[in-house]
Amino acid sequence: MCEHASSHIPPEFNQLGLSDDVANSHVAWDPGALPVARRLADDLDAVLIFGTMSRLLYDCNRPPEAPSAIPARSEVFDIPGNTDLTEVERAARVAQIYTPFSLALTEEISRHRETLRLMVTIHSFTPVFHDVEREVEIGVLHGEDARFAQAMMQAKPRNAHFCIRLNEPYAAADGVAHTLDQHGLANNLLNVMIEVRNDLIATHADQRAMAQFLTGWVKQALDQFNHGEDAA
């Protein structure tokens, strides 16, 4: 899963009134996340669903009732094209972007339900947020179901040279667990969100290396989780 895979804004939205730099920056999408998600899905023989439009148009990891689903401001940037939207305009965004994404995910889960065990969502985050440098390099996040996030922390590779933390740089209280709860927990799937600092996945080589690291880690965590269930 990769909700924030694209910075694409269709022409009819006039780039939401943003400069090219802002419209292509991390506020509009998660740079590097999709290539990592693709390789992870290939390595795990998994189904991949990803967003095809900028999260500034609609953040597919937010429910329609959340103000942050169509933000009027993101970090330090005002989003003119999202200011003072009417209920009709917001509903149109939901119908155009969120509903098809959510339905596609629901259909894929239903189609593969007999073999599905785990949902993993891949995101990236900026090294500096509101002028504060972030030490964390990989975050393991959970929503209402913490089981697999905890399993991943327990299975953290001993030789990992990354700064890895639970529920950083975001947590469910920040509103980031919608997909995990709505489609993971609701379908009795183990679920976890993995956040990677985007300077670590800026090149193809870095993306390959990160995907390889995550693949081994996820497999180890799932094996240990299944072993624990069997023992119980």
C-alpha positions in Angstrom: 0.0 0.0 0.0 1.2 3.5 -0.8 -1.4 6.2 -0.4 0.9 9.1 -1.1 2.6 7.8 -4.2 2.1 10.6 -6.6 2.3 14.4 -6.8 0.1 14.5 -9.9 -2.5 17.3 -10.0 -4.8 17.3 -13.1 -4.8 20.5 -15.2 -8.3 21.4 -14.2 -7.2 22.1 -10.7 -4.7 24.8 -11.8 -2.0 23.3 -9.6 -4.1 24.4 -6.6 -2.5 27.9 -7.0 0.9 26.5 -5.9 4.4 27.1 -7.4 6.1 24.3 -9.2 8.5 23.8 -6.3 5.7 23.4 -3.7 3.5 21.3 -5.9 6.4 18.8 -6.3 7.7 18.9 -2.8 7.1 16.5 0.1 3.9 18.3 1.1 2.3 17.0 -2.1 3.4 13.4 -1.9 5.9 10.9 -0.3 9.1 11.0 -2.5 10.7 7.6 -2.9 7.8 5.7 -1.2 6.4 4.1 -4.4 9.6 2.6 -5.7 10.2 1.1 -2.2 6.6 -0.2 -2.1 6.9 -1.7 -5.6 10.0 -3.7 -4.7 8.7 -4.7 -1.3 5.5 -6.0 -3.0 7.5 -7.9 -5.6 9.8 -9.4 -3.0 6.8 -10.5 -0.8 4.7 -11.5 -3.7 2.0 -9.1 -2.5 -0.7 -7.0 -4.1 0.1 -3.3 -4.3 -2.5 -0.5 -4.3 -1.2 3.1 -4.6 -2.6 6.6 -5.0 -2.3 8.3 -8.4 -3.0 12.0 -7.4 -1.4 14.4 -5.0 -2.5 14.2 -1.4 -3.1 17.9 -1.5 -6.1 17.2 -3.7 -7.3 14.5 -1.3 -5.3 12.5 1.2 -6.4 8.9 0.8 -5.2 8.1 4.3 -7.9 10.4 5.7 -11.7 9.9 6.0 -14.0 12.4 4.2 -15.0 14.0 7.4 -11.5 14.9 8.4 -10.5 18.6 7.7 -6.9 17.3 6.9 -8.3 15.2 4.0 -8.2 18.4 1.9 -5.8 20.7 3.7 -6.0 24.4 3.4 -2.5 24.5 4.8 0.3 21.9 4.8 3.3 22.5 7.0 4.3 26.2 6.2 2.4 26.4 2.9 -1.0 27.7 2.3 -3.0 25.8 -0.4 -5.1 28.4 -2.2 -7.0 25.8 -4.3 -8.3 24.2 -1.1 -9.4 27.4 0.7 -13.1 28.0 1.4 -14.3 24.9 -0.5 -18.0 24.3 -0.5 -19.5 21.1 0.7 -20.3 20.3 -3.0 -16.7 20.9 -4.0 -15.4 18.7 -1.1 -17.9 16.0 -2.0 -16.7 16.1 -5.6 -13.1 15.5 -4.4 -14.2 12.6 -2.3 -16.1 11.0 -5.3 -13.2 11.6 -7.7 -10.3 10.5 -5.6 -11.1 8.8 -2.2 -14.0 6.7 -3.2 -12.4 4.9 -6.2 -9.2 4.4 -4.1 -11.1 2.9 -1.2 -13.3 0.7 -3.5 -10.2 -0.6 -5.3 -8.6 -1.5 -2.0 -11.8 -3.2 -0.8 -12.1 -5.2 -4.0 -8.5 -6.4 -3.8 -8.8 -7.4 -0.2 -12.0 -9.3 -1.1 -10.4 -11.0 -4.1 -7.4 -12.2 -2.2 -9.0 -12.6 1.2 -8.2 -16.3 1.6 -4.5 -15.7 1.3 -4.1 -12.3 2.8 -2.6 -12.1 6.2 -0.9 -8.7 6.4 -1.3 -5.1 5.2 1.8 -2.9 5.0 1.6 0.8 4.1 4.8 2.6 3.0 5.3 6.3 3.5 8.2 8.7 3.6 8.8 11.8 5.6 11.1 14.9 5.4 14.3 15.1 7.5 13.3 18.6 8.7 9.8 19.6 9.8 9.0 23.1 10.9 12.7 23.8 11.1 13.3 20.9 13.5 15.7 18.1 12.4 14.3 14.6 12.9 16.6 12.0 14.3 14.3 9.1 13.6 15.1 7.4 10.2 12.4 4.6 10.1 9.2 4.8 12.0 6.9 1.8 12.7 3.3 3.0 13.3 0.1 1.3 14.3 -3.6 2.2 14.7 -6.0 0.4 17.0 -4.2 -2.9 16.3 -0.6 -2.7 17.6 0.2 -6.4 17.2 2.3 -6.4 14.1 4.0 -3.1 14.9 5.1 -4.5 18.2 6.2 -7.7 16.4 8.4 -5.6 14.0 10.0 -3.8 16.9 10.8 -7.1 18.6 12.2 -8.5 15.3 14.3 -5.4 14.6 17.5 -6.6 13.0 20.3 -6.4 15.5 22.7 -5.1 12.9 20.3 -2.4 11.7 22.2 0.9 11.5 19.1 3.0 11.2 17.4 5.0 14.0 14.1 3.0 14.3 11.3 4.1 16.6 7.8 3.1 17.4 5.1 5.7 16.5 7.5 8.4 15.2 7.5 10.8 13.5 3.8 10.3 13.6 1.2 8.3 15.5 -2.5 7.5 15.3 -3.3 10.6 17.3 -2.1 12.6 14.2 -4.8 11.0 12.1 -2.5 8.7 10.1 -4.1 5.3 10.9 -7.2 5.6 8.7 -6.2 3.0 6.1 -4.8 0.6 8.8 -8.1 0.7 10.8 -10.6 1.0 7.9 -9.2 -1.7 5.7 -6.7 -3.6 7.9 -8.3 -4.1 11.3 -11.8 -4.1 9.8 -10.8 -7.2 7.7 -8.9 -8.9 10.5 -5.6 -8.3 8.8 -2.4 -7.7 10.7 -1.3 -4.2 9.7 1.5 -1.7 10.1 2.7 1.6 8.6 6.3 2.0 7.8 7.7 5.6 7.5 11.1 6.1 5.9 13.0 9.4 6.0 13.1 10.5 2.4 16.8 11.3 2.3 17.4 7.6 2.7 15.5 6.7 -0.4 16.4 9.5 -2.8 18.2 7.3 -5.4 17.3 4.0 -7.1 20.2 2.3 -5.3 18.9 3.6 -1.9 15.4 2.5 -2.8 16.5 -1.0 -3.7 18.6 -1.3 -0.5 15.8 0.0 1.7 13.2 -2.4 0.1 15.6 -5.3 0.7 16.1 -4.3 4.3 12.4 -4.0 4.9 11.6 -7.3 3.1 13.8 -9.2 5.4 12.5 -7.4 8.5 8.8 -7.9 7.6 9.4 -11.6 6.9 11.2 -12.1 10.2 8.5 -10.3 12.1 5.8 -12.3 10.5 7.6 -15.6 11.1 8.1 -14.7 14.8 4.5 -13.6 15.1 3.2 -16.9 13.5 5.6 -18.9 15.7 4.3 -17.1 18.8 0.7 -17.9 17.8 1.5 -21.5 17.2 3.2 -21.8 20.5 0.1 -20.2 22.2 
